[in-house]
Amino acid sequence: MLSRIISILRSREYEIYVKPYQLNIVGLRSKNTNANSFDDEIHVFYKTENGKWNYHTYNTTTDPGTFWLNNPSYEKGTAILAEGQYKNAYAIGLHRGLYKALKQVKAVTVVRDYDRDALLDFNNGTEESGIFGINIHRAESSGSTKYINKYSAGCQVFQNASDFDEFMQLCEQHRLRYANSFTYTLIDFRAVRRITWKRVITASTAIAAIALGWITKNILYNERA
């Protein structure tokens, strides 16, 4: 899986960090559009001093829960982080003043879902960029959380508290060596699927047009003959 992620990052010309213990933090958004389940992943990988990759995978959500989709705190709708690489956009700080997490410190791009339903809407929302508090944090303070509910209004949220603690330990190692600055990259497999289908439809339309032209040409030829 790591080789596939690196391949995707390279294909998008995203930066890949290769210094020892310099973290690559990559969110993978699943194809599922039903909200309120932890069906996404955050992958963290870095090279050790001997040049080998260390690799961790965590269950997360990259989407808001149904509570905030139904009850947006912002009039334009609830924020859904857009695919992209957000360089140095995060730093260790206090999430809502309560515990250490990665806080958004530079602009990111979000899609505003304004339908006020329990489905994640990416096609009809409006994009905007800014600092919206799209943090990377955990759900419950212990154990594993079953449903997102109020834990995400657009944040990237760990399902399991122990996983999050391990993640923050890795972040502390990174901070000791490279200062309090982190890049977060989000790969959206729903977006990949939409692009793929668009290409398939475009290609099919082109083939159909060529075939129709060939048939028409032959009919005219036969009529003249």
mmCIF file of the C-alpha atoms, coordinates in Angstrom:
data_MODEL
# 
_entry.id   MODEL 
# 
loop_
_atom_site.group_PDB 
_atom_site.id 
_atom_site.type_symbol 
_atom_site.label_atom_id 
_atom_site.label_alt_id 
_atom_site.label_comp_id 
_atom_site.label_asym_id 
_atom_site.label_entity_id 
_atom_site.label_seq_id 
_atom_site.pdbx_PDB_ins_code 
_atom_site.Cartn_x 
_atom_site.Cartn_y 
_atom_site.Cartn_z 
_atom_site.occupancy 
_atom_site.B_iso_or_equiv 
_atom_site.pdbx_formal_charge 
_atom_site.auth_seq_id 
_atom_site.auth_comp_id 
_atom_site.auth_asym_id 
_atom_site.auth_atom_id 
_atom_site.pdbx_PDB_model_num 
ATOM 1   C CA . MET A 1 1   ? 0.000   0.000  0.000   1.00 0.00 ? 1   MET A CA 1 
ATOM 2   C CA . LEU A 1 2   ? 2.825   2.416  0.776   1.00 0.00 ? 2   LEU A CA 1 
ATOM 3   C CA . SER A 1 3   ? 4.219   2.106  -2.750  1.00 0.00 ? 3   SER A CA 1 
ATOM 4   C CA . ARG A 1 4   ? 0.770   2.900  -4.149  1.00 0.00 ? 4   ARG A CA 1 
ATOM 5   C CA . ILE A 1 5   ? 0.432   6.012  -1.974  1.00 0.00 ? 5   ILE A CA 1 
ATOM 6   C CA . ILE A 1 6   ? 3.892   7.226  -2.965  1.00 0.00 ? 6   ILE A CA 1 
ATOM 7   C CA . SER A 1 7   ? 2.986   6.647  -6.616  1.00 0.00 ? 7   SER A CA 1 
ATOM 8   C CA . ILE A 1 8   ? -0.202  8.707  -6.226  1.00 0.00 ? 8   ILE A CA 1 
ATOM 9   C CA . LEU A 1 9   ? 1.698   11.521 -4.501  1.00 0.00 ? 9   LEU A CA 1 
ATOM 10  C CA . ARG A 1 10  ? 4.282   11.590 -7.278  1.00 0.00 ? 10  ARG A CA 1 
ATOM 11  C CA . SER A 1 11  ? 1.614   11.578 -9.994  1.00 0.00 ? 11  SER A CA 1 
ATOM 12  C CA . ARG A 1 12  ? 0.144   14.734 -8.432  1.00 0.00 ? 12  ARG A CA 1 
ATOM 13  C CA . GLU A 1 13  ? 3.616   16.245 -7.993  1.00 0.00 ? 13  GLU A CA 1 
ATOM 14  C CA . TYR A 1 14  ? 3.116   16.444 -4.223  1.00 0.00 ? 14  TYR A CA 1 
ATOM 15  C CA . GLU A 1 15  ? 6.154   16.695 -2.004  1.00 0.00 ? 15  GLU A CA 1 
ATOM 16  C CA . ILE A 1 16  ? 7.400   13.531 -0.287  1.00 0.00 ? 16  ILE A CA 1 
ATOM 17  C CA . TYR A 1 17  ? 9.622   14.045 2.749   1.00 0.00 ? 17  TYR A CA 1 
ATOM 18  C CA . VAL A 1 18  ? 12.643  11.762 3.009   1.00 0.00 ? 18  VAL A CA 1 
ATOM 19  C CA . LYS A 1 19  ? 14.698  13.171 5.892   1.00 0.00 ? 19  LYS A CA 1 
ATOM 20  C CA . PRO A 1 20  ? 14.865  10.904 8.979   1.00 0.00 ? 20  PRO A CA 1 
ATOM 21  C CA . TYR A 1 21  ? 11.670  11.108 11.059  1.00 0.00 ? 21  TYR A CA 1 
ATOM 22  C CA . GLN A 1 22  ? 10.200  13.881 8.895   1.00 0.00 ? 22  GLN A CA 1 
ATOM 23  C CA . LEU A 1 23  ? 6.544   12.905 8.679   1.00 0.00 ? 23  LEU A CA 1 
ATOM 24  C CA . ASN A 1 24  ? 4.425   12.364 5.600   1.00 0.00 ? 24  ASN A CA 1 
ATOM 25  C CA . ILE A 1 25  ? 0.815   12.598 6.837   1.00 0.00 ? 25  ILE A CA 1 
ATOM 26  C CA . VAL A 1 26  ? -1.638  11.446 4.173   1.00 0.00 ? 26  VAL A CA 1 
ATOM 27  C CA . GLY A 1 27  ? -5.405  11.138 4.518   1.00 0.00 ? 27  GLY A CA 1 
ATOM 28  C CA . LEU A 1 28  ? -7.229  8.669  2.251   1.00 0.00 ? 28  LEU A CA 1 
ATOM 29  C CA . ARG A 1 29  ? -10.910 9.484  1.807   1.00 0.00 ? 29  ARG A CA 1 
ATOM 30  C CA . SER A 1 30  ? -12.984 6.427  0.928   1.00 0.00 ? 30  SER A CA 1 
ATOM 31  C CA . LYS A 1 31  ? -15.534 6.246  -1.892  1.00 0.00 ? 31  LYS A CA 1 
ATOM 32  C CA . ASN A 1 32  ? -18.406 5.992  0.604   1.00 0.00 ? 32  ASN A CA 1 
ATOM 33  C CA . THR A 1 33  ? -20.678 9.073  0.669   1.00 0.00 ? 33  THR A CA 1 
ATOM 34  C CA . ASN A 1 34  ? -22.704 8.034  3.736   1.00 0.00 ? 34  ASN A CA 1 
ATOM 35  C CA . ALA A 1 35  ? -21.676 10.172 6.675   1.00 0.00 ? 35  ALA A CA 1 
ATOM 36  C CA . ASN A 1 36  ? -21.076 9.354  10.353  1.00 0.00 ? 36  ASN A CA 1 
ATOM 37  C CA . SER A 1 37  ? -18.755 6.346  10.055  1.00 0.00 ? 37  SER A CA 1 
ATOM 38  C CA . PHE A 1 38  ? -14.983 6.184  10.468  1.00 0.00 ? 38  PHE A CA 1 
ATOM 39  C CA . ASP A 1 39  ? -14.406 4.759  6.986   1.00 0.00 ? 39  ASP A CA 1 
ATOM 40  C CA . ASP A 1 40  ? -11.336 6.774  5.994   1.00 0.00 ? 40  ASP A CA 1 
ATOM 41  C CA . GLU A 1 41  ? -7.657  6.399  6.889   1.00 0.00 ? 41  GLU A CA 1 
ATOM 42  C CA . ILE A 1 42  ? -4.650  8.495  7.762   1.00 0.00 ? 42  ILE A CA 1 
ATOM 43  C CA . HIS A 1 43  ? -1.316  7.031  6.693   1.00 0.00 ? 43  HIS A CA 1 
ATOM 44  C CA . VAL A 1 44  ? 1.889   8.249  8.326   1.00 0.00 ? 44  VAL A CA 1 
ATOM 45  C CA . PHE A 1 45  ? 5.267   7.278  6.971   1.00 0.00 ? 45  PHE A CA 1 
ATOM 46  C CA . TYR A 1 46  ? 8.818   8.456  7.392   1.00 0.00 ? 46  TYR A CA 1 
ATOM 47  C CA . LYS A 1 47  ? 12.358  7.271  6.819   1.00 0.00 ? 47  LYS A CA 1 
ATOM 48  C CA . THR A 1 48  ? 14.569  6.154  9.672   1.00 0.00 ? 48  THR A CA 1 
ATOM 49  C CA . GLU A 1 49  ? 18.251  6.974  9.910   1.00 0.00 ? 49  GLU A CA 1 
ATOM 50  C CA . ASN A 1 50  ? 19.136  3.815  7.960   1.00 0.00 ? 50  ASN A CA 1 
ATOM 51  C CA . GLY A 1 51  ? 16.998  5.008  5.036   1.00 0.00 ? 51  GLY A CA 1 
ATOM 52  C CA . LYS A 1 52  ? 14.130  2.523  5.486   1.00 0.00 ? 52  LYS A CA 1 
ATOM 53  C CA . TRP A 1 53  ? 10.473  3.523  5.596   1.00 0.00 ? 53  TRP A CA 1 
ATOM 54  C CA . ASN A 1 54  ? 8.414   3.218  8.782   1.00 0.00 ? 54  ASN A CA 1 
ATOM 55  C CA . TYR A 1 55  ? 4.697   3.074  8.036   1.00 0.00 ? 55  TYR A CA 1 
ATOM 56  C CA . HIS A 1 56  ? 1.529   3.459  10.152  1.00 0.00 ? 56  HIS A CA 1 
ATOM 57  C CA . THR A 1 57  ? -2.150  3.292  9.202   1.00 0.00 ? 57  THR A CA 1 
ATOM 58  C CA . TYR A 1 58  ? -4.995  4.675  11.354  1.00 0.00 ? 58  TYR A CA 1 
ATOM 59  C CA . ASN A 1 59  ? -8.799  4.527  11.057  1.00 0.00 ? 59  ASN A CA 1 
ATOM 60  C CA . THR A 1 60  ? -10.179 8.048  10.838  1.00 0.00 ? 60  THR A CA 1 
ATOM 61  C CA . THR A 1 61  ? -12.781 10.251 9.264   1.00 0.00 ? 61  THR A CA 1 
ATOM 62  C CA . THR A 1 62  ? -11.951 13.023 6.826   1.00 0.00 ? 62  THR A CA 1 
ATOM 63  C CA . ASP A 1 63  ? -15.624 14.053 6.704   1.00 0.00 ? 63  ASP A CA 1 
ATOM 64  C CA . PRO A 1 64  ? -18.009 15.812 9.100   1.00 0.00 ? 64  PRO A CA 1 
ATOM 65  C CA . GLY A 1 65  ? -20.539 13.807 11.098  1.00 0.00 ? 65  GLY A CA 1 
ATOM 66  C CA . THR A 1 66  ? -24.270 13.836 10.468  1.00 0.00 ? 66  THR A CA 1 
ATOM 67  C CA . PHE A 1 67  ? -24.981 16.211 13.355  1.00 0.00 ? 67  PHE A CA 1 
ATOM 68  C CA . TRP A 1 68  ? -23.050 19.072 11.745  1.00 0.00 ? 68  TRP A CA 1 
ATOM 69  C CA . LEU A 1 69  ? -24.301 18.208 8.265   1.00 0.00 ? 69  LEU A CA 1 
ATOM 70  C CA . ASN A 1 70  ? -27.859 18.569 9.551   1.00 0.00 ? 70  ASN A CA 1 
ATOM 71  C CA . ASN A 1 71  ? -27.051 21.521 11.820  1.00 0.00 ? 71  ASN A CA 1 
ATOM 72  C CA . PRO A 1 72  ? -24.264 23.574 10.208  1.00 0.00 ? 72  PRO A CA 1 
ATOM 73  C CA . SER A 1 73  ? -22.710 26.230 12.436  1.00 0.00 ? 73  SER A CA 1 
ATOM 74  C CA . TYR A 1 74  ? -21.900 28.312 9.341   1.00 0.00 ? 74  TYR A CA 1 
ATOM 75  C CA . GLU A 1 75  ? -24.632 29.685 7.076   1.00 0.00 ? 75  GLU A CA 1 
ATOM 76  C CA . LYS A 1 76  ? -22.955 28.477 3.858   1.00 0.00 ? 76  LYS A CA 1 
ATOM 77  C CA . GLY A 1 77  ? -22.902 24.906 5.153   1.00 0.00 ? 77  GLY A CA 1 
ATOM 78  C CA . THR A 1 78  ? -20.594 22.470 6.898   1.00 0.00 ? 78  THR A CA 1 
ATOM 79  C CA . ALA A 1 79  ? -16.959 22.308 5.751   1.00 0.00 ? 79  ALA A CA 1 
ATOM 80  C CA . ILE A 1 80  ? -15.556 19.276 3.935   1.00 0.00 ? 80  ILE A CA 1 
ATOM 81  C CA . LEU A 1 81  ? -11.810 19.484 3.391   1.00 0.00 ? 81  LEU A CA 1 
ATOM 82  C CA . ALA A 1 82  ? -10.929 19.438 -0.319  1.00 0.00 ? 82  ALA A CA 1 
ATOM 83  C CA . GLU A 1 83  ? -8.308  17.149 -1.795  1.00 0.00 ? 83  GLU A CA 1 
ATOM 84  C CA . GLY A 1 84  ? -4.838  18.662 -1.889  1.00 0.00 ? 84  GLY A CA 1 
ATOM 85  C CA . GLN A 1 85  ? -1.491  19.047 -0.189  1.00 0.00 ? 85  GLN A CA 1 
ATOM 86  C CA . TYR A 1 86  ? -1.451  21.698 2.532   1.00 0.00 ? 86  TYR A CA 1 
ATOM 87  C CA . LYS A 1 87  ? 2.185   22.500 3.161   1.00 0.00 ? 87  LYS A CA 1 
ATOM 88  C CA . ASN A 1 88  ? 3.128   23.618 6.662   1.00 0.00 ? 88  ASN A CA 1 
ATOM 89  C CA . ALA A 1 89  ? -0.566  24.248 7.394   1.00 0.00 ? 89  ALA A CA 1 
ATOM 90  C CA . TYR A 1 90  ? -0.516  22.466 10.770  1.00 0.00 ? 90  TYR A CA 1 
ATOM 91  C CA . ALA A 1 91  ? 1.257   22.810 14.115  1.00 0.00 ? 91  ALA A CA 1 
ATOM 92  C CA . ILE A 1 92  ? 1.005   21.103 17.493  1.00 0.00 ? 92  ILE A CA 1 
ATOM 93  C CA . GLY A 1 93  ? -1.386  23.056 19.700  1.00 0.00 ? 93  GLY A CA 1 
ATOM 94  C CA . LEU A 1 94  ? -4.461  22.611 21.872  1.00 0.00 ? 94  LEU A CA 1 
ATOM 95  C CA . HIS A 1 95  ? -7.637  21.391 20.212  1.00 0.00 ? 95  HIS A CA 1 
ATOM 96  C CA . ARG A 1 96  ? -10.419 23.577 21.652  1.00 0.00 ? 96  ARG A CA 1 
ATOM 97  C CA . GLY A 1 97  ? -8.027  24.364 24.507  1.00 0.00 ? 97  GLY A CA 1 
ATOM 98  C CA . LEU A 1 98  ? -8.324  20.814 25.857  1.00 0.00 ? 98  LEU A CA 1 
ATOM 99  C CA . TYR A 1 99  ? -5.530  18.527 24.610  1.00 0.00 ? 99  TYR A CA 1 
ATOM 100 C CA . LYS A 1 100 ? -2.612  18.451 22.187  1.00 0.00 ? 100 LYS A CA 1 
ATOM 101 C CA . ALA A 1 101 ? -3.480  17.876 18.542  1.00 0.00 ? 101 ALA A CA 1 
ATOM 102 C CA . LEU A 1 102 ? -2.487  19.239 15.142  1.00 0.00 ? 102 LEU A CA 1 
ATOM 103 C CA . LYS A 1 103 ? -4.099  22.643 14.693  1.00 0.00 ? 103 LYS A CA 1 
ATOM 104 C CA . GLN A 1 104 ? -4.686  24.377 11.389  1.00 0.00 ? 104 GLN A CA 1 
ATOM 105 C CA . VAL A 1 105 ? -2.429  27.443 11.200  1.00 0.00 ? 105 VAL A CA 1 
ATOM 106 C CA . LYS A 1 106 ? -2.502  28.248 7.461   1.00 0.00 ? 106 LYS A CA 1 
ATOM 107 C CA . ALA A 1 107 ? -5.230  28.355 4.837   1.00 0.00 ? 107 ALA A CA 1 
ATOM 108 C CA . VAL A 1 108 ? -6.853  25.189 3.504   1.00 0.00 ? 108 VAL A CA 1 
ATOM 109 C CA . THR A 1 109 ? -9.638  24.754 0.955   1.00 0.00 ? 109 THR A CA 1 
ATOM 110 C CA . VAL A 1 110 ? -13.040 23.400 1.929   1.00 0.00 ? 110 VAL A CA 1 
ATOM 111 C CA . VAL A 1 111 ? -16.279 22.573 0.142   1.00 0.00 ? 111 VAL A CA 1 
ATOM 112 C CA . ARG A 1 112 ? -19.374 23.877 1.919   1.00 0.00 ? 112 ARG A CA 1 
ATOM 113 C CA . ASP A 1 113 ? -22.180 21.275 2.046   1.00 0.00 ? 113 ASP A CA 1 
ATOM 114 C CA . TYR A 1 114 ? -25.346 23.339 2.396   1.00 0.00 ? 114 TYR A CA 1 
ATOM 115 C CA . ASP A 1 115 ? -28.045 20.697 1.757   1.00 0.00 ? 115 ASP A CA 1 
ATOM 116 C CA . ARG A 1 116 ? -28.577 20.072 5.491   1.00 0.00 ? 116 ARG A CA 1 
ATOM 117 C CA . ASP A 1 117 ? -28.968 16.326 4.999   1.00 0.00 ? 117 ASP A CA 1 
ATOM 118 C CA . ALA A 1 118 ? -26.968 13.278 6.065   1.00 0.00 ? 118 ALA A CA 1 
ATOM 119 C CA . LEU A 1 119 ? -25.278 12.806 2.687   1.00 0.00 ? 119 LEU A CA 1 
ATOM 120 C CA . LEU A 1 120 ? -21.892 14.264 1.797   1.00 0.00 ? 120 LEU A CA 1 
ATOM 121 C CA . ASP A 1 121 ? -22.347 16.610 -1.156  1.00 0.00 ? 121 ASP A CA 1 
ATOM 122 C CA . PHE A 1 122 ? -19.263 17.436 -3.236  1.00 0.00 ? 122 PHE A CA 1 
ATOM 123 C CA . ASN A 1 123 ? -20.839 18.395 -6.545  1.00 0.00 ? 123 ASN A CA 1 
ATOM 124 C CA . ASN A 1 124 ? -23.118 21.250 -5.511  1.00 0.00 ? 124 ASN A CA 1 
ATOM 125 C CA . GLY A 1 125 ? -21.166 22.878 -2.679  1.00 0.00 ? 125 GLY A CA 1 
ATOM 126 C CA . THR A 1 126 ? -19.118 26.056 -2.864  1.00 0.00 ? 126 THR A CA 1 
ATOM 127 C CA . GLU A 1 127 ? -15.342 26.176 -2.326  1.00 0.00 ? 127 GLU A CA 1 
ATOM 128 C CA . GLU A 1 128 ? -13.571 28.646 -0.101  1.00 0.00 ? 128 GLU A CA 1 
ATOM 129 C CA . SER A 1 129 ? -10.107 28.929 1.428   1.00 0.00 ? 129 SER A CA 1 
ATOM 130 C CA . GLY A 1 130 ? -9.089  30.189 4.837   1.00 0.00 ? 130 GLY A CA 1 
ATOM 131 C CA . ILE A 1 131 ? -8.460  29.204 8.445   1.00 0.00 ? 131 ILE A CA 1 
ATOM 132 C CA . PHE A 1 132 ? -11.557 27.365 9.682   1.00 0.00 ? 132 PHE A CA 1 
ATOM 133 C CA . GLY A 1 133 ? -10.223 25.245 12.542  1.00 0.00 ? 133 GLY A CA 1 
ATOM 134 C CA . ILE A 1 134 ? -9.915  22.105 10.395  1.00 0.00 ? 134 ILE A CA 1 
ATOM 135 C CA . ASN A 1 135 ? -7.786  20.334 13.009  1.00 0.00 ? 135 ASN A CA 1 
ATOM 136 C CA . ILE A 1 136 ? -6.431  16.788 13.203  1.00 0.00 ? 136 ILE A CA 1 
ATOM 137 C CA . HIS A 1 137 ? -7.567  15.322 16.535  1.00 0.00 ? 137 HIS A CA 1 
ATOM 138 C CA . ARG A 1 138 ? -9.246  12.318 18.205  1.00 0.00 ? 138 ARG A CA 1 
ATOM 139 C CA . ALA A 1 139 ? -12.802 11.385 19.099  1.00 0.00 ? 139 ALA A CA 1 
ATOM 140 C CA . GLU A 1 140 ? -13.298 9.854  22.597  1.00 0.00 ? 140 GLU A CA 1 
ATOM 141 C CA . SER A 1 141 ? -10.478 10.295 25.127  1.00 0.00 ? 141 SER A CA 1 
ATOM 142 C CA . SER A 1 142 ? -10.150 6.517  25.500  1.00 0.00 ? 142 SER A CA 1 
ATOM 143 C CA . GLY A 1 143 ? -11.022 3.435  23.504  1.00 0.00 ? 143 GLY A CA 1 
ATOM 144 C CA . SER A 1 144 ? -12.580 3.387  20.044  1.00 0.00 ? 144 SER A CA 1 
ATOM 145 C CA . THR A 1 145 ? -15.521 5.572  18.982  1.00 0.00 ? 145 THR A CA 1 
ATOM 146 C CA . LYS A 1 146 ? -18.254 3.971  16.850  1.00 0.00 ? 146 LYS A CA 1 
ATOM 147 C CA . TYR A 1 147 ? -19.931 7.014  15.278  1.00 0.00 ? 147 TYR A CA 1 
ATOM 148 C CA . ILE A 1 148 ? -18.605 10.458 14.354  1.00 0.00 ? 148 ILE A CA 1 
ATOM 149 C CA . ASN A 1 149 ? -21.658 12.464 15.518  1.00 0.00 ? 149 ASN A CA 1 
ATOM 150 C CA . LYS A 1 150 ? -20.390 15.807 16.905  1.00 0.00 ? 150 LYS A CA 1 
ATOM 151 C CA . TYR A 1 151 ? -16.694 14.914 16.820  1.00 0.00 ? 151 TYR A CA 1 
ATOM 152 C CA . SER A 1 152 ? -16.134 16.385 13.366  1.00 0.00 ? 152 SER A CA 1 
ATOM 153 C CA . ALA A 1 153 ? -17.500 19.540 11.781  1.00 0.00 ? 153 ALA A CA 1 
ATOM 154 C CA . GLY A 1 154 ? -14.882 19.155 9.052   1.00 0.00 ? 154 GLY A CA 1 
ATOM 155 C CA . CYS A 1 155 ? -11.857 18.081 11.116  1.00 0.00 ? 155 CYS A CA 1 
ATOM 156 C CA . GLN A 1 156 ? -9.771  14.982 10.423  1.00 0.00 ? 156 GLN A CA 1 
ATOM 157 C CA . VAL A 1 157 ? -10.555 12.746 13.403  1.00 0.00 ? 157 VAL A CA 1 
ATOM 158 C CA . PHE A 1 158 ? -8.952  9.548  14.740  1.00 0.00 ? 158 PHE A CA 1 
ATOM 159 C CA . GLN A 1 159 ? -11.369 6.794  15.748  1.00 0.00 ? 159 GLN A CA 1 
ATOM 160 C CA . ASN A 1 160 ? -9.089  5.224  18.352  1.00 0.00 ? 160 ASN A CA 1 
ATOM 161 C CA . ALA A 1 161 ? -7.532  7.190  21.224  1.00 0.00 ? 161 ALA A CA 1 
ATOM 162 C CA . SER A 1 162 ? -4.437  4.963  21.459  1.00 0.00 ? 162 SER A CA 1 
ATOM 163 C CA . ASP A 1 163 ? -3.795  5.409  17.748  1.00 0.00 ? 163 ASP A CA 1 
ATOM 164 C CA . PHE A 1 164 ? -3.994  9.152  18.204  1.00 0.00 ? 164 PHE A CA 1 
ATOM 165 C CA . ASP A 1 165 ? -1.575  9.062  21.143  1.00 0.00 ? 165 ASP A CA 1 
ATOM 166 C CA . GLU A 1 166 ? 0.917   7.137  19.002  1.00 0.00 ? 166 GLU A CA 1 
ATOM 167 C CA . PHE A 1 167 ? 0.443   9.637  16.179  1.00 0.00 ? 167 PHE A CA 1 
ATOM 168 C CA . MET A 1 168 ? 1.141   12.577 18.488  1.00 0.00 ? 168 MET A CA 1 
ATOM 169 C CA . GLN A 1 169 ? 4.326   10.882 19.729  1.00 0.00 ? 169 GLN A CA 1 
ATOM 170 C CA . LEU A 1 170 ? 5.498   10.712 16.118  1.00 0.00 ? 170 LEU A CA 1 
ATOM 171 C CA . CYS A 1 171 ? 4.601   14.385 15.713  1.00 0.00 ? 171 CYS A CA 1 
ATOM 172 C CA . GLU A 1 172 ? 6.686   15.265 18.767  1.00 0.00 ? 172 GLU A CA 1 
ATOM 173 C CA . GLN A 1 173 ? 9.681   13.452 17.250  1.00 0.00 ? 173 GLN A CA 1 
ATOM 174 C CA . HIS A 1 174 ? 9.176   15.445 14.060  1.00 0.00 ? 174 HIS A CA 1 
ATOM 175 C CA . ARG A 1 175 ? 8.927   18.720 15.998  1.00 0.00 ? 175 ARG A CA 1 
ATOM 176 C CA . LEU A 1 176 ? 12.212  18.076 17.822  1.00 0.00 ? 176 LEU A CA 1 
ATOM 177 C CA . ARG A 1 177 ? 14.017  17.815 14.486  1.00 0.00 ? 177 ARG A CA 1 
ATOM 178 C CA . TYR A 1 178 ? 12.081  20.053 12.076  1.00 0.00 ? 178 TYR A CA 1 
ATOM 179 C CA . ALA A 1 179 ? 10.232  22.610 14.231  1.00 0.00 ? 179 ALA A CA 1 
ATOM 180 C CA . ASN A 1 180 ? 6.510   22.846 14.840  1.00 0.00 ? 180 ASN A CA 1 
ATOM 181 C CA . SER A 1 181 ? 5.342   22.673 11.243  1.00 0.00 ? 181 SER A CA 1 
ATOM 182 C CA . PHE A 1 182 ? 3.489   19.822 9.507   1.00 0.00 ? 182 PHE A CA 1 
ATOM 183 C CA . THR A 1 183 ? 2.161   19.173 6.011   1.00 0.00 ? 183 THR A CA 1 
ATOM 184 C CA . TYR A 1 184 ? -1.111  17.323 5.530   1.00 0.00 ? 184 TYR A CA 1 
ATOM 185 C CA . THR A 1 185 ? -2.094  15.745 2.216   1.00 0.00 ? 185 THR A CA 1 
ATOM 186 C CA . LEU A 1 186 ? -5.610  14.515 1.438   1.00 0.00 ? 186 LEU A CA 1 
ATOM 187 C CA . ILE A 1 187 ? -6.278  12.073 -1.395  1.00 0.00 ? 187 ILE A CA 1 
ATOM 188 C CA . ASP A 1 188 ? -9.967  11.809 -2.231  1.00 0.00 ? 188 ASP A CA 1 
ATOM 189 C CA . PHE A 1 189 ? -10.883 8.507  -3.887  1.00 0.00 ? 189 PHE A CA 1 
ATOM 190 C CA . ARG A 1 190 ? -14.388 9.849  -4.538  1.00 0.00 ? 190 ARG A CA 1 
ATOM 191 C CA . ALA A 1 191 ? -12.807 12.599 -6.636  1.00 0.00 ? 191 ALA A CA 1 
ATOM 192 C CA . VAL A 1 192 ? -10.658 10.014 -8.429  1.00 0.00 ? 192 VAL A CA 1 
ATOM 193 C CA . ARG A 1 193 ? -13.778 7.993  -9.224  1.00 0.00 ? 193 ARG A CA 1 
ATOM 194 C CA . ARG A 1 194 ? -15.614 11.094 -10.525 1.00 0.00 ? 194 ARG A CA 1 
ATOM 195 C CA . ILE A 1 195 ? -12.682 11.967 -12.783 1.00 0.00 ? 195 ILE A CA 1 
ATOM 196 C CA . THR A 1 196 ? -12.437 8.365  -14.007 1.00 0.00 ? 196 THR A CA 1 
ATOM 197 C CA . TRP A 1 197 ? -16.142 8.228  -14.869 1.00 0.00 ? 197 TRP A CA 1 
ATOM 198 C CA . LYS A 1 198 ? -15.915 11.593 -16.615 1.00 0.00 ? 198 LYS A CA 1 
ATOM 199 C CA . ARG A 1 199 ? -13.050 10.289 -18.744 1.00 0.00 ? 199 ARG A CA 1 
ATOM 200 C CA . VAL A 1 200 ? -14.949 7.077  -19.524 1.00 0.00 ? 200 VAL A CA 1 
ATOM 201 C CA . ILE A 1 201 ? -18.059 9.025  -20.579 1.00 0.00 ? 201 ILE A CA 1 
ATOM 202 C CA . THR A 1 202 ? -15.983 11.429 -22.685 1.00 0.00 ? 202 THR A CA 1 
ATOM 203 C CA . ALA A 1 203 ? -14.168 8.548  -24.369 1.00 0.00 ? 203 ALA A CA 1 
ATOM 204 C CA . SER A 1 204 ? -17.446 6.675  -24.983 1.00 0.00 ? 204 SER A CA 1 
ATOM 205 C CA . THR A 1 205 ? -19.025 9.768  -26.511 1.00 0.00 ? 205 THR A CA 1 
ATOM 206 C CA . ALA A 1 206 ? -16.044 10.248 -28.795 1.00 0.00 ? 206 ALA A CA 1 
ATOM 207 C CA . ILE A 1 207 ? -16.129 6.601  -29.909 1.00 0.00 ? 207 ILE A CA 1 
ATOM 208 C CA . ALA A 1 208 ? -19.881 6.815  -30.528 1.00 0.00 ? 208 ALA A CA 1 
ATOM 209 C CA . ALA A 1 209 ? -19.411 9.970  -32.619 1.00 0.00 ? 209 ALA A CA 1 
ATOM 210 C CA . ILE A 1 210 ? -16.692 8.312  -34.705 1.00 0.00 ? 210 ILE A CA 1 
ATOM 211 C CA . ALA A 1 211 ? -18.849 5.217  -35.201 1.00 0.00 ? 211 ALA A CA 1 
ATOM 212 C CA . LEU A 1 212 ? -21.850 7.339  -36.199 1.00 0.00 ? 212 LEU A CA 1 
ATOM 213 C CA . GLY A 1 213 ? -19.718 9.245  -38.686 1.00 0.00 ? 213 GLY A CA 1 
ATOM 214 C CA . TRP A 1 214 ? -18.422 6.002  -40.180 1.00 0.00 ? 214 TRP A CA 1 
ATOM 215 C CA . ILE A 1 215 ? -21.967 4.581  -40.512 1.00 0.00 ? 215 ILE A CA 1 
ATOM 216 C CA . THR A 1 216 ? -23.287 7.806  -42.075 1.00 0.00 ? 216 THR A CA 1 
ATOM 217 C CA . LYS A 1 217 ? -20.388 7.899  -44.514 1.00 0.00 ? 217 LYS A CA 1 
ATOM 218 C CA . ASN A 1 218 ? -21.059 4.315  -45.601 1.00 0.00 ? 218 ASN A CA 1 
ATOM 219 C CA . ILE A 1 219 ? -24.794 4.904  -46.014 1.00 0.00 ? 219 ILE A CA 1 
ATOM 220 C CA . LEU A 1 220 ? -24.153 7.904  -48.276 1.00 0.00 ? 220 LEU A CA 1 
ATOM 221 C CA . TYR A 1 221 ? -21.587 5.910  -50.244 1.00 0.00 ? 221 TYR A CA 1 
ATOM 222 C CA . ASN A 1 222 ? -24.013 3.026  -50.773 1.00 0.00 ? 222 ASN A CA 1 
ATOM 223 C CA . GLU A 1 223 ? -26.812 5.391  -51.846 1.00 0.00 ? 223 GLU A CA 1 
ATOM 224 C CA . ARG A 1 224 ? -24.575 6.977  -54.451 1.00 0.00 ? 224 ARG A CA 1 
ATOM 225 C CA . ALA A 1 225 ? -23.515 3.563  -55.693 1.00 0.00 ? 225 ALA A CA 1 
# 
